Amino acid sequence: MLVLSRRTKEQICIGEGITVTVLGIQGGRVRLGIQAPREVDVNRQEVCGLKTRPKICSEYEVLVPQFAE
């Protein structure tokens, strides 16, 4: 697992055409914006199991108590 540190408004690029932006950090939660091509499914981990075919899963909010302000 690759672990990266980012601040608000900083980005992470994944492959070609996928960008994850840290929109904000508040109350132990990270708010993420994900830009990806239409053919790439982006879902929260808890809804991935509800789909009939495998999906690429992403968390929209991640609990990170060490970043709480």
C-alpha positions as CSV (number, residue, x, y, z in Angstrom):
1,M,0.0,0.0,0.0
2,L,1.3,3.4,-0.9
3,V,0.7,6.0,1.8
4,L,0.7,9.7,0.7
5,S,0.3,12.9,2.7
6,R,-1.6,15.7,1.1
7,R,-3.0,19.1,2.2
8,T,-6.2,20.7,1.2
9,K,-6.4,21.4,-2.6
10,E,-3.4,19.1,-3.3
11,Q,-3.9,16.3,-5.7
12,I,-2.9,12.7,-6.4
13,C,-2.8,11.3,-9.9
14,I,-3.6,7.6,-10.5
15,G,-2.7,6.2,-14.0
16,E,-4.0,8.2,-16.9
17,G,-7.0,10.4,-16.4
18,I,-7.7,9.8,-12.7
19,T,-7.1,12.7,-10.2
20,V,-8.0,12.7,-6.5
21,T,-8.1,16.2,-4.9
22,V,-8.3,16.8,-1.1
23,L,-11.2,19.2,-0.9
24,G,-11.2,19.7,2.8
25,I,-10.3,18.2,6.2
26,Q,-12.8,18.7,9.0
27,G,-13.8,16.8,12.2
28,G,-11.5,13.8,11.5
29,R,-12.9,13.4,8.0
30,V,-11.2,14.0,4.6
31,R,-13.4,15.2,1.8
32,L,-12.2,14.0,-1.6
33,G,-13.0,15.0,-5.2
34,I,-12.4,12.3,-7.8
35,Q,-12.1,12.9,-11.5
36,A,-12.1,9.8,-13.7
37,P,-13.1,8.8,-17.2
38,R,-16.7,7.7,-17.6
39,E,-15.7,4.0,-18.1
40,V,-14.0,3.9,-14.6
41,D,-16.5,3.2,-11.9
42,V,-15.9,5.0,-8.6
43,N,-17.8,3.9,-5.5
44,R,-17.5,3.9,-1.8
45,Q,-16.2,0.6,-0.4
46,E,-19.5,-0.3,1.3
47,V,-21.5,-0.2,-1.9
48,C,-19.0,-2.2,-4.0
49,G,-20.4,-5.5,-2.7
50,L,-23.9,-4.5,-3.8
51,K,-22.9,-4.4,-7.5
52,T,-23.0,-7.5,-9.7
53,R,-19.6,-7.1,-11.3
54,P,-16.3,-6.0,-9.7
55,K,-15.8,-2.3,-9.4
56,I,-13.0,0.1,-8.6
57,C,-13.7,1.4,-5.1
58,S,-12.8,4.6,-3.5
59,E,-13.7,6.2,-0.2
60,Y,-15.2,9.7,-0.4
61,E,-14.6,10.4,3.2
62,V,-11.8,8.7,5.2
63,L,-11.6,8.9,9.0
64,V,-8.2,10.3,9.9
65,P,-8.1,11.4,13.6
66,Q,-4.5,12.6,13.4
67,F,-5.6,15.3,10.9
68,A,-8.4,16.7,13.0
69,E,-8.0,20.4,13.6
